[in-house]
Amino acid sequence: TDLLTKGIRINAILPGPTDTPLARANADIWLAYATDYRNAVGVKHLQPEEMADPLLYLCSDMASGVNAENIIVDHGYTSAQITGSFKG
């Protein structure tokens, strides 16, 4: 609460597999994660701009009421695992 009283909000994104040069260098680990899910739902690896867009939102006035949140950016993979809607 001390930070919020000073106008400071802290939020984060939790990125899923994202197609970057570093991820490609470790593709067998980083980009292989959740391949079965992406194939089942018909999506590709996330792109860096798909990580940037939620960050831009969180840093904008549109998210002025959002504080202390972690936004998972992974095409819904984590939610599908938690709810059991995807049995990969």
PEPE-V660087 format. One record per backbone hydrogen bond with DSSP energy under -0.5 kcal/mol. CO is the residue of the C=O (numbers start at 1). NH is the residue of the N-H. Records with the same first field share a line. If there is no record, write none. Layout:
CO: NH ; NH
This chain:
1: 5
2: 6
3: 6 ; 8
4: 7
7: 9
9: 11
10: 68
12: 71
13: 15
14: 73
17: 46
18: 20
19: 48
20: 24
21: 25
22: 26
23: 26
24: 27
26: 29 ; 30
27: 31 ; 32
29: 33
32: 35
34: 38
35: 39
36: 40
37: 41
38: 42 ; 43
46: 19
47: 50 ; 51
48: 51 ; 52
49: 53
50: 54
51: 55
52: 56
53: 57
54: 58
55: 59
56: 60
57: 60 ; 63
60: 63
61: 64
63: 66
65: 67
69: 12 ; 71
70: 72
71: 14 ; 73
72: 74
73: 16
74: 77
76: 80
77: 81
78: 82
79: 83
80: 84 ; 85 ; 86
86: 88
